[in-house]
Amino acid sequence: MNWNVSYFLDRCSLDQLPPDLQELIRGRGLLTSNGSQIGNKVSFCGLISSRDKNYVFLPRKTNKESERIIQKKYAPALFRALRKYHREVSSLLNLNENGVELEGTDNLSLIYSLIDDYRTNGLYSKRRTHRNKNKGKPDWPRTIARHQPALSSIGPAYIDYEGIQRNSSVDSEVSRIHAFIIKEIDDKFGEILMGNTSYMHDGINIPQTLEKNYFISKLEHELRNVYSERDILLIRTLIDVVNKIYHSQVEQTVIGIRSFHTIWEHMINKVLTGKVDISKEFSFPTYVDAEENKYPAKQKGQRTDTILENPEKNQFSVIDAKYYDADSLGTAPGWPDLVKQFFYAKAVESLKPEASVKNYFIFPGSSNHFDHAYMSKDAILAADIQYPPIFCKYIEPTEVIKAYISGVKLFRLSEELLT
């Protein structure tokens, strides 16, 4: 089956999508919301697969100029980032704070494991050992036990020997099941997750039947008779894929994240250098009852996203990664976001009175629409010096994703934030 792949951006308008996809998005609740009011924009990054179509949603502000670059680089990088994020914050996934929802990450891991194994090891093969006289590698213990040597001047010599021949065959029913499943999975997901498909064994017959119970029965029987680590892991993965993906009763496959702002903040924090953790030194709320008993509320204390320090310049930068378009007043951070940044700067200044403190928003995007924001106190828009400006930085999402999945730092950006 040829799978049609269409690419869209997170936060695009629902009206921009095909009718069938609009229905899927509504049904899954993958829409922006403002309290109890549902919006008309998509809130999702990842893959929605239905029937013979795949729909991939990339982060907002991703450069979509080249479909080929998206296929080869952007989409595979996004899913590697989602997988890495899942591993790093798996202990928090059940908390569902602020609408954070990862979907289909277990299936994503299964698909990666299956495709990776195939690309590394090829199809599952049945290993057979044949014992033949005077053929193959000599089995000396067996030869010595069964044959009399001829004596010579240099010692005993064996005219005949017991040999061992080992070969591998992909002509077993389990190999056919593996080939059938990997072809289906690779056709459906290979381009999106890896940038290309790789199945190369079209000459292999299909299994006797495509029934789920037949697949499971054959795989479980084989599992009881294999001993190598690779074979055991592969067959267990195939069983999971049959149960959860290939023969799933669910019509759609959804793999991704509903609220990309959480991974945006996480990635920005991971790729910057010069980070310091001074949040534990901030003051925290304390409540007092009528009897003057004091109740500290440390869990309600201040927690900044990221703070950078340049010790040589005695400078601190308070960073807030905002997953906003920030290309108009309507899509820029609102009053609550501004107040929080102003307050965090004051908190750092209270701890480091001799230091210089700067504030930054980091937005996704390749063009700098806003340079900074400040508070005005009169009609001529004069700056209120009580509120230092909040500077704005824009960075292409794919640049952040590439650095994050590679485990490298964005040194230039880090340096700019501390100048």
PLY file of the C-alpha trace (Angstrom):
ply
format ascii 1.0
element vertex 419
property float x
property float y
property float z
element edge 418
property int vertex1
property int vertex2
end_header
0.00 0.00 0.00
1.25 3.50 -0.87
0.76 5.84 2.05
0.02 9.46 1.26
1.80 11.85 3.66
0.64 15.43 4.22
2.46 17.96 6.40
0.91 20.74 8.47
1.96 23.05 11.29
0.82 22.99 14.89
-1.66 25.82 15.66
-2.88 25.98 12.09
-6.54 26.81 11.59
-8.94 23.87 11.41
-10.30 25.31 8.16
-6.94 24.66 6.47
-7.28 20.88 6.89
-9.09 18.29 4.74
-12.62 17.49 6.00
-11.72 13.96 7.14
-8.76 15.28 9.13
-10.91 18.00 10.68
-13.22 15.27 11.94
-10.31 13.31 13.43
-8.92 16.41 15.16
-12.31 17.26 16.67
-12.90 13.66 17.73
-9.56 13.50 19.51
-9.96 16.93 21.09
-6.68 18.11 19.59
-7.73 21.76 19.60
-6.66 24.86 21.46
-8.81 25.89 24.40
-9.36 28.91 26.57
-10.80 27.60 29.79
-13.98 25.74 28.87
-14.11 27.27 25.38
-12.72 25.16 22.55
-10.77 27.03 19.89
-10.57 26.48 16.14
-6.82 25.82 15.93
-4.92 22.55 16.10
-3.00 21.84 19.29
-0.85 18.85 18.37
2.63 17.90 17.12
3.15 14.43 15.76
1.46 11.85 13.54
-2.17 11.00 12.86
-2.49 7.91 10.68
-5.84 6.81 9.27
-6.68 4.33 6.52
-4.14 5.01 3.75
-3.18 8.53 4.85
-0.58 9.94 7.22
-0.81 13.47 8.57
2.24 14.97 10.26
2.04 18.15 12.34
5.35 19.98 12.80
5.98 22.68 15.45
4.61 26.11 14.68
6.95 28.40 12.74
8.80 25.44 11.15
10.16 26.39 7.74
8.03 24.47 5.20
9.74 25.67 2.02
11.01 22.24 0.97
8.80 19.14 1.23
11.87 16.95 0.68
13.74 18.50 3.60
10.69 17.99 5.79
10.54 14.33 4.78
14.26 13.63 5.16
15.09 15.75 8.22
12.36 17.68 10.00
9.79 14.95 10.59
12.27 12.22 11.64
13.98 14.70 13.99
10.66 15.62 15.60
9.86 12.01 16.44
13.34 11.35 17.80
12.84 14.40 20.03
9.47 13.12 21.24
11.00 9.75 22.03
13.90 11.31 23.92
11.57 13.63 25.82
9.43 10.64 26.79
12.45 8.83 28.22
13.67 11.88 30.14
10.37 12.82 31.77
8.60 9.45 31.91
8.19 9.68 35.68
6.05 12.80 35.21
3.82 11.64 32.38
0.92 10.54 34.56
0.68 13.91 36.30
-0.88 15.56 33.23
0.03 19.03 34.49
-1.23 21.98 32.48
-2.76 19.72 29.84
0.52 17.96 29.04
-0.30 14.81 27.10
1.97 12.49 25.18
0.15 9.91 23.08
1.35 6.72 21.45
4.91 6.80 22.78
4.89 3.07 23.54
3.87 2.39 19.95
6.56 4.80 18.76
9.21 2.83 20.65
7.94 -0.46 19.22
8.04 0.87 15.66
11.54 2.28 16.12
12.77 -0.99 17.63
11.34 -3.08 14.81
12.64 -0.88 11.97
16.04 -0.40 13.63
16.45 -4.15 14.10
15.56 -4.85 10.47
17.97 -2.20 9.16
20.74 -3.60 11.35
20.16 -7.36 11.16
17.81 -8.03 8.27
15.01 -10.59 8.36
14.70 -13.21 11.05
16.47 -16.35 9.89
16.18 -19.93 11.03
19.59 -21.29 11.91
20.21 -24.94 11.06
23.18 -27.18 11.88
24.05 -30.13 9.65
26.58 -32.83 10.54
28.31 -34.39 7.55
31.32 -36.58 7.08
34.27 -34.71 5.57
32.19 -31.54 5.01
32.15 -28.27 6.86
34.13 -27.22 9.90
35.79 -30.16 11.71
34.23 -31.21 15.00
37.43 -32.59 16.61
35.95 -34.06 19.82
33.40 -35.99 17.74
36.04 -36.97 15.18
38.42 -38.31 17.85
35.61 -40.33 19.44
34.49 -41.94 16.18
37.57 -42.35 14.03
40.91 -44.05 14.32
43.85 -41.93 13.22
46.62 -43.07 10.92
50.05 -42.85 12.44
52.67 -40.77 10.71
56.12 -39.39 11.44
54.64 -36.14 12.64
51.89 -37.68 14.74
48.35 -39.02 14.26
46.51 -37.99 11.09
42.77 -38.36 10.47
41.80 -39.42 6.99
38.12 -38.76 7.69
36.53 -36.24 10.04
33.11 -35.32 11.40
32.11 -31.93 10.03
29.58 -29.26 11.01
27.80 -27.03 8.51
25.70 -24.13 9.68
23.40 -22.06 7.50
20.61 -19.60 7.89
17.31 -19.55 6.05
14.52 -16.97 5.79
12.18 -19.63 4.45
10.42 -20.31 7.75
6.88 -19.21 8.60
8.19 -16.89 11.31
10.49 -15.25 8.75
7.48 -14.74 6.49
5.52 -13.19 9.34
8.44 -10.91 10.13
8.76 -9.92 6.46
5.04 -9.21 6.14
4.88 -7.07 9.30
8.10 -5.15 8.64
6.92 -4.34 5.11
3.61 -3.01 6.44
5.28 -1.01 9.20
8.10 0.30 7.02
5.71 1.35 4.23
3.53 3.16 6.73
6.09 4.75 9.05
9.58 4.42 7.51
9.56 7.69 5.58
8.12 9.68 8.49
10.33 8.29 11.24
13.54 7.54 9.30
13.36 9.76 6.23
13.05 6.78 3.87
11.78 3.23 3.56
14.15 0.27 3.53
12.24 -2.99 2.98
14.08 -5.02 0.34
12.65 -8.57 0.44
9.70 -8.52 -1.94
10.42 -12.06 -3.14
9.39 -13.72 0.13
6.01 -15.44 0.24
3.35 -14.11 2.57
2.32 -16.21 5.61
-0.26 -18.97 5.19
-2.89 -16.77 6.82
-2.93 -13.18 8.08
-5.06 -13.89 11.15
-3.87 -12.39 14.41
-4.20 -15.61 16.42
-2.15 -17.48 13.83
0.64 -14.89 14.00
0.68 -14.95 17.80
0.66 -18.76 17.94
3.61 -19.08 15.56
5.61 -16.34 17.27
5.02 -17.66 20.79
6.01 -21.17 19.70
9.22 -19.80 18.16
9.94 -17.79 21.31
10.09 -21.00 23.33
12.78 -22.36 21.02
15.21 -19.48 20.59
18.09 -18.55 22.84
19.98 -15.61 21.35
19.27 -12.20 22.86
18.51 -10.63 19.48
16.03 -13.37 18.50
14.21 -13.19 21.85
13.91 -9.39 21.72
12.80 -9.41 18.07
10.07 -12.00 18.55
8.77 -10.27 21.68
8.67 -7.00 19.75
6.80 -8.69 16.89
4.22 -10.06 19.33
3.70 -6.58 20.81
3.41 -5.02 17.34
0.81 -7.60 16.28
-1.22 -6.98 19.43
-0.95 -3.20 19.62
-0.46 -1.86 16.10
-0.84 -4.23 13.18
-3.99 -6.01 14.36
-5.28 -3.18 16.53
-9.02 -2.55 16.38
-8.39 1.21 16.57
-8.86 2.84 13.16
-6.37 5.65 13.78
-2.82 5.70 15.08
-1.93 8.86 17.00
1.67 9.49 18.07
2.67 12.87 19.44
2.07 15.56 22.03
-0.98 17.75 22.53
0.87 20.63 24.17
4.23 21.22 22.48
5.02 24.14 24.79
6.18 21.67 27.46
8.79 20.03 25.23
9.76 23.46 23.84
10.63 24.64 27.36
12.39 21.35 28.10
14.53 21.47 24.94
15.51 25.13 25.36
16.66 24.38 28.89
18.72 21.41 27.66
20.53 23.17 24.82
21.66 26.33 26.66
24.97 26.66 28.50
25.80 28.58 31.67
22.73 27.40 33.56
22.59 27.87 37.34
19.96 26.74 39.82
19.30 29.47 42.37
15.53 28.95 42.61
15.98 27.19 45.94
17.43 30.44 47.33
14.35 32.50 46.42
11.96 33.61 49.15
8.72 31.65 49.41
5.19 32.35 50.73
4.48 31.86 54.42
0.96 31.96 55.82
0.14 33.09 59.35
-3.05 32.19 61.23
-4.87 34.16 63.89
-2.64 32.68 66.62
0.50 33.81 64.83
1.38 30.26 63.80
3.45 30.31 60.60
2.92 27.91 57.70
5.68 27.93 55.04
4.54 27.01 51.52
7.79 26.16 49.79
5.96 24.18 47.12
4.30 27.44 46.07
7.61 29.24 45.75
9.15 30.79 42.66
10.40 28.44 39.95
11.95 29.99 36.88
12.34 28.08 33.60
16.07 28.78 33.12
18.64 31.13 34.63
22.02 31.68 32.95
25.10 33.17 34.60
28.25 34.79 33.23
30.56 34.93 36.29
33.16 37.05 34.49
30.64 39.81 33.81
28.65 39.17 36.99
25.56 38.89 34.81
22.43 36.79 35.04
19.78 36.19 32.38
16.31 34.94 33.22
14.95 32.89 30.31
11.33 32.03 29.59
10.84 29.77 26.55
7.48 30.74 25.07
5.84 28.63 22.39
4.03 31.63 20.91
3.90 33.03 17.37
4.85 36.45 18.80
4.38 38.17 15.44
1.62 40.54 16.55
0.16 42.00 19.74
-2.50 39.31 19.67
0.05 36.46 19.66
2.62 38.02 22.03
2.90 37.13 25.73
0.14 38.64 27.88
0.17 40.49 31.17
0.57 37.38 33.39
3.67 36.34 31.40
5.17 39.81 31.65
4.49 40.12 35.39
6.12 36.77 36.06
9.30 37.77 34.22
9.46 41.17 35.92
9.07 39.48 39.29
11.70 36.81 38.57
14.20 39.51 37.63
13.47 41.25 40.94
13.96 37.93 42.75
17.40 37.45 41.18
18.33 41.07 41.94
17.38 40.55 45.58
19.84 37.64 45.79
22.56 39.21 43.64
22.29 43.00 44.24
25.65 43.71 42.60
24.88 41.72 39.44
23.38 42.81 36.15
20.10 40.98 35.42
18.45 40.64 32.02
15.12 39.14 30.99
14.42 37.15 27.81
11.56 35.48 25.99
12.58 32.79 23.46
10.06 32.17 20.68
10.01 29.69 17.78
10.65 31.35 14.43
13.26 32.44 11.92
12.51 36.19 11.87
12.69 38.62 14.79
9.36 40.43 14.89
9.72 41.99 18.34
13.06 43.08 19.77
11.94 43.72 23.34
9.01 44.70 25.53
8.93 47.35 28.22
6.43 49.16 30.44
5.34 52.68 29.45
3.93 55.18 31.93
2.72 58.01 29.74
1.32 58.87 26.34
4.73 59.40 24.76
5.64 55.79 25.61
8.53 56.66 27.85
10.01 53.61 29.60
9.20 53.05 33.26
12.62 52.35 34.75
11.02 50.32 37.53
10.42 47.61 34.94
13.55 46.59 32.99
12.88 45.48 29.39
12.26 41.89 28.40
14.26 41.07 25.29
12.95 38.75 22.58
14.87 36.02 20.80
13.54 33.88 17.95
15.02 30.54 16.93
13.99 28.07 14.25
12.34 25.03 15.97
14.30 22.53 13.87
17.58 24.05 15.09
16.54 23.46 18.70
15.29 19.94 17.93
18.50 19.00 16.09
20.67 20.19 19.00
18.44 18.45 21.55
18.42 15.02 19.91
22.17 15.25 19.26
22.95 16.24 22.85
24.85 19.37 21.78
24.65 22.94 23.06
23.68 26.10 21.22
26.74 28.10 22.22
26.04 31.11 20.01
22.53 31.55 21.38
23.80 31.08 24.94
26.45 33.71 24.37
23.92 36.16 22.92
21.73 35.73 25.98
24.61 36.70 28.27
25.87 39.80 26.41
0 1
1 2
2 3
3 4
4 5
5 6
6 7
7 8
8 9
9 10
10 11
11 12
12 13
13 14
14 15
15 16
16 17
17 18
18 19
19 20
20 21
21 22
22 23
23 24
24 25
25 26
26 27
27 28
28 29
29 30
30 31
31 32
32 33
33 34
34 35
35 36
36 37
37 38
38 39
39 40
40 41
41 42
42 43
43 44
44 45
45 46
46 47
47 48
48 49
49 50
50 51
51 52
52 53
53 54
54 55
55 56
56 57
57 58
58 59
59 60
60 61
61 62
62 63
63 64
64 65
65 66
66 67
67 68
68 69
69 70
70 71
71 72
72 73
73 74
74 75
75 76
76 77
77 78
78 79
79 80
80 81
81 82
82 83
83 84
84 85
85 86
86 87
87 88
88 89
89 90
90 91
91 92
92 93
93 94
94 95
95 96
96 97
97 98
98 99
99 100
100 101
101 102
102 103
103 104
104 105
105 106
106 107
107 108
108 109
109 110
110 111
111 112
112 113
113 114
114 115
115 116
116 117
117 118
118 119
119 120
120 121
121 122
122 123
123 124
124 125
125 126
126 127
127 128
128 129
129 130
130 131
131 132
132 133
133 134
134 135
135 136
136 137
137 138
138 139
139 140
140 141
141 142
142 143
143 144
144 145
145 146
146 147
147 148
148 149
149 150
150 151
151 152
152 153
153 154
154 155
155 156
156 157
157 158
158 159
159 160
160 161
161 162
162 163
163 164
164 165
165 166
166 167
167 168
168 169
169 170
170 171
171 172
172 173
173 174
174 175
175 176
176 177
177 178
178 179
179 180
180 181
181 182
182 183
183 184
184 185
185 186
186 187
187 188
188 189
189 190
190 191
191 192
192 193
193 194
194 195
195 196
196 197
197 198
198 199
199 200
200 201
201 202
202 203
203 204
204 205
205 206
206 207
207 208
208 209
209 210
210 211
211 212
212 213
213 214
214 215
215 216
216 217
217 218
218 219
219 220
220 221
221 222
222 223
223 224
224 225
225 226
226 227
227 228
228 229
229 230
230 231
231 232
232 233
233 234
234 235
235 236
236 237
237 238
238 239
239 240
240 241
241 242
242 243
243 244
244 245
245 246
246 247
247 248
248 249
249 250
250 251
251 252
252 253
253 254
254 255
255 256
256 257
257 258
258 259
259 260
260 261
261 262
262 263
263 264
264 265
265 266
266 267
267 268
268 269
269 270
270 271
271 272
272 273
273 274
274 275
275 276
276 277
277 278
278 279
279 280
280 281
281 282
282 283
283 284
284 285
285 286
286 287
287 288
288 289
289 290
290 291
291 292
292 293
293 294
294 295
295 296
296 297
297 298
298 299
299 300
300 301
301 302
302 303
303 304
304 305
305 306
306 307
307 308
308 309
309 310
310 311
311 312
312 313
313 314
314 315
315 316
316 317
317 318
318 319
319 320
320 321
321 322
322 323
323 324
324 325
325 326
326 327
327 328
328 329
329 330
330 331
331 332
332 333
333 334
334 335
335 336
336 337
337 338
338 339
339 340
340 341
341 342
342 343
343 344
344 345
345 346
346 347
347 348
348 349
349 350
350 351
351 352
352 353
353 354
354 355
355 356
356 357
357 358
358 359
359 360
360 361
361 362
362 363
363 364
364 365
365 366
366 367
367 368
368 369
369 370
370 371
371 372
372 373
373 374
374 375
375 376
376 377
377 378
378 379
379 380
380 381
381 382
382 383
383 384
384 385
385 386
386 387
387 388
388 389
389 390
390 391
391 392
392 393
393 394
394 395
395 396
396 397
397 398
398 399
399 400
400 401
401 402
402 403
403 404
404 405
405 406
406 407
407 408
408 409
409 410
410 411
411 412
412 413
413 414
414 415
415 416
416 417
417 418
